[in-house]
Amino acid sequence: MAETINADMGANVWKVLVSAGDPVEPDTTVVVLESMKMEIPVLAECAGAVTAVHVKEGSTVNAGDPLIDIEEP
């Protein structure tokens, strides 16, 4: 089963910490967003492998935009 992690708010993508194929565990920080000079970590909610990264550092996202896809084992 695949899970897509979406942006909770409009923000700039400050750091992308995973790549396709990387394993993740629950609560692993996968992306760090920046809004109003605050860093907002985005966490994986399940264990699995990253199948797609939809953003790159420096891009802007809106609320609901997909960030990362994770395939659960």
N, C-alpha and C positions, 0 to 999 in steps of 0.2 A: 504494500500500500504506500502511495506517495503522499507526502505532505508538502504544501507550499507555505513558506513563511512570507507574510506580507508586511509592508510598512504600516505602522499604526498611525503615522502622521506624515505630513509633508516635511522633508528635511533634505540635507545634503548627505551623500554617502562619504563618510570620512575614511573608513578602513573596511576592506573586505578581508576577512581572516581565514577563509576556506576557499578551496578550489574543487572543481568536479572530481569525484573519486575519493575525496577525503572522508574518513570516518568521523562521526560526531556522536556525542553522548548527550542526554538531556542536560540542559543548562550550559552547554558549550556556547560561548559567544561566537557568532558567525559573521556578524556585520556590526560596525559602530556607525551610527548616524550622528549628525551634528545639527542642532537647531538652537538658535538664539544663544550661541556660544556654550551650549551644554552638550556633552557626549552622552548618547543614549545607546547602550548595548542592546543588541537584538540576539535573543537566545534561541537555540534549538529546543523544541519541546519533546523530541523523541530521539531515540538512538537510530542510527542508520548510516547511509552513505550519501554524500552530496551528489546529486545527479545533474544539477544545473545552477549556475550563478547568473542571475538576470541583470545585475548592476555592476558598475565599476566605480572605483574611487574617483571622486570629484563630480559624479553625476547627481542629479536632483531627482527625488522621488516624491510622489503624492501619496496620501493615505490610500491604502488598498493595493498599491503597486506590488507585484511579486518581487521578492528579493532572492530567495534561495529555494530550491526543491531538494527534499530529502526522501530517499527510498528506504522505508523501514524493512528490516530483515523478515 
